[in-house]
Amino acid sequence: MADHVHVSRSTGLPEAAAHGWWMGRSGYAAKPGVRASLAVWLQAKGADGQWKQVAKGNKTVLSGGGSGKRGAGI
């Protein structure tokens, strides 16, 4: 689950930001301590109208929401 990418200025400089979280198979939070491997791709539309990958990252996080469970800085 995720929201739409938006501009964040939390560091003072404009950055692309999006928030997401994952849940267990039942639709509820997974058991405590369960982790997932996140893969995040950031794409931008070039002057030629084609989408291009500009950044990619991976991180392992706990289930559920909250700042400690984000792929921040990917």
C-alpha positions in Angstrom: 0.0 0.0 0.0 1.3 3.5 -0.8 0.4 7.1 -1.4 1.3 9.3 -4.3 4.8 10.7 -4.7 5.0 14.3 -3.6 7.5 17.1 -2.9 8.9 17.1 0.7 11.1 19.8 2.1 11.7 18.2 5.5 15.5 18.4 4.9 15.3 22.0 3.6 15.8 20.9 0.0 13.0 19.7 -2.2 13.0 15.9 -2.5 10.6 13.3 -3.9 8.8 11.5 -1.1 6.2 8.6 -1.0 5.0 6.6 1.9 4.1 2.9 1.9 3.5 0.0 4.3 2.8 -3.7 4.1 0.5 -6.0 6.0 0.3 -9.7 6.6 -1.5 -12.0 4.2 -4.7 -11.7 6.3 -4.8 -7.9 5.8 -3.7 -7.2 9.3 -0.3 -6.4 10.7 2.1 -9.4 10.5 3.4 -11.0 13.6 5.9 -8.9 15.6 9.4 -9.1 14.2 8.4 -10.1 10.6 10.2 -8.1 8.0 9.8 -7.5 4.2 12.3 -6.6 1.6 11.3 -3.3 -0.2 12.4 -2.4 -3.7 11.7 1.2 -4.7 12.2 2.8 -8.1 11.9 6.5 -8.9 11.1 7.4 -12.5 10.8 10.7 -14.3 9.3 11.6 -17.6 12.0 12.9 -19.9 11.8 15.7 -22.5 11.3 13.0 -25.1 8.1 11.8 -23.3 9.6 8.5 -22.2 9.8 7.4 -18.6 13.4 6.9 -17.3 14.6 5.4 -14.0 16.5 8.0 -12.0 17.0 6.1 -8.7 16.5 2.7 -7.2 17.0 1.3 -3.7 16.3 -1.7 -1.4 15.7 -1.9 2.3 14.3 -4.5 4.8 11.7 -3.2 7.2 9.1 -4.4 9.8 5.4 -4.6 8.9 2.9 -1.8 9.6 3.2 2.0 9.4 5.3 4.4 11.3 8.6 6.3 10.7 10.7 3.4 11.9 9.2 1.1 9.4 9.8 3.1 6.2 12.1 2.7 3.3 13.2 6.3 3.9 16.5 7.3 2.3 16.3 4.6 -0.4 
